[in-house]
Amino acid sequence: MTLYATQKFLYQLNRDPAAQKRYASDRDAATAGFDLSDDERRALIAPDIGLLFHLGVNGQILMHFAAHHQIPWADYLQLMRDGVATHGQPRAGVYAVTGYGGVGSADDDRRPTPETR
């Protein structure tokens, strides 16, 4: 159940100023009390938005984590695309990526065309 622990960590980080202070001062220590896989811990410490997306982290929670790191919206979306390109489709959670480029990329061939609308 490590995805749950990852999302719980992010939920607390996104809402709790004390958790934010702990994370800012020592990311390793801030993640220590959570049942995380090595990949999850590494992605939270880095931060690695693409890997977290691949691991199945909810986008609503993840976008606040990106904002916490002052990652602009367009860059956040690109980091998710890069995560799919690097790590593959999200392996858990509720996200399904359509098309070959994923996450609304320009080469998503399943978009309706004027002929198919």
C-alpha positions in Angstrom: 0.0 0.0 0.0 2.8 2.4 -0.6 0.8 4.6 -3.1 -1.5 5.4 -0.3 1.5 6.3 1.9 2.9 8.5 -0.8 -0.4 10.3 -1.4 -0.9 10.7 2.4 2.6 12.3 2.7 1.8 14.7 -0.2 -1.6 15.5 1.3 0.0 16.4 4.6 2.8 18.3 2.9 0.3 20.3 0.8 -1.8 21.3 3.8 0.4 21.4 6.9 3.0 24.3 7.5 4.8 22.1 10.0 5.2 19.3 7.4 6.4 21.9 4.9 9.0 23.2 7.3 10.3 19.6 8.0 10.4 18.9 4.3 12.3 22.1 3.6 14.9 21.4 6.3 15.5 17.7 5.7 13.6 15.8 3.0 15.0 12.4 4.1 13.8 12.9 7.6 10.4 14.2 6.5 9.7 11.1 4.5 11.1 8.7 7.0 7.8 8.0 8.9 6.0 6.8 5.8 5.8 3.3 4.3 7.4 4.3 0.9 9.1 2.3 -1.7 12.6 3.4 -2.7 11.3 4.9 -5.9 8.6 6.8 -4.1 11.1 8.2 -1.5 13.5 9.1 -4.2 10.8 10.9 -6.3 9.6 12.8 -3.2 13.0 13.9 -2.3 14.2 14.9 -5.8 11.3 16.0 -6.6 10.5 13.9 -9.7 7.0 14.8 -10.9 7.2 12.4 -13.8 8.1 9.4 -11.7 5.4 10.3 -9.1 2.8 10.4 -11.9 4.1 7.1 -13.3 3.7 5.6 -9.8 0.1 6.6 -9.8 0.0 9.7 -7.6 -3.3 11.6 -8.0 -2.9 14.7 -10.2 -4.9 16.9 -7.8 -2.4 16.2 -5.1 0.6 16.2 -7.4 -0.2 19.6 -8.9 0.0 21.2 -5.4 3.3 19.5 -4.8 4.6 21.0 -8.1 3.3 24.4 -7.0 5.1 23.9 -3.7 8.3 23.6 -5.7 7.3 26.6 -7.8 7.0 24.6 -11.0 4.9 26.5 -13.5 1.8 24.8 -14.8 3.1 24.2 -18.4 6.3 22.7 -16.9 4.3 20.5 -14.6 2.3 19.1 -17.5 5.5 18.5 -19.5 7.1 16.8 -16.5 4.2 14.3 -16.5 4.6 13.7 -20.2 8.3 13.2 -19.7 7.5 10.8 -16.9 5.4 8.7 -19.3 8.1 8.8 -21.9 10.8 7.8 -19.4 9.0 5.4 -17.1 5.9 4.3 -19.0 2.2 4.5 -18.4 1.0 5.2 -14.8 1.2 1.8 -13.2 -1.4 2.4 -10.4 -4.1 4.8 -9.5 -6.9 6.0 -11.8 -5.1 7.5 -14.7 -5.2 6.1 -18.2 -3.1 7.8 -20.8 -4.4 7.8 -24.4 -2.5 8.0 -27.6 1.1 7.3 -28.3 2.5 10.6 -26.9 0.2 10.5 -23.8 -1.2 13.3 -21.6 -2.7 15.3 -24.4 0.4 15.4 -26.6 0.3 16.6 -30.2 0.7 13.1 -31.5 -2.3 11.7 -29.6 -3.9 10.0 -32.6 -7.2 9.3 -30.8 -8.4 12.9 -30.9 -11.4 13.5 -33.1 -10.7 14.9 -36.5 -13.2 16.8 -38.6 -13.8 13.5 -40.5 -14.6 11.5 -37.3 -16.7 14.1 -35.4 
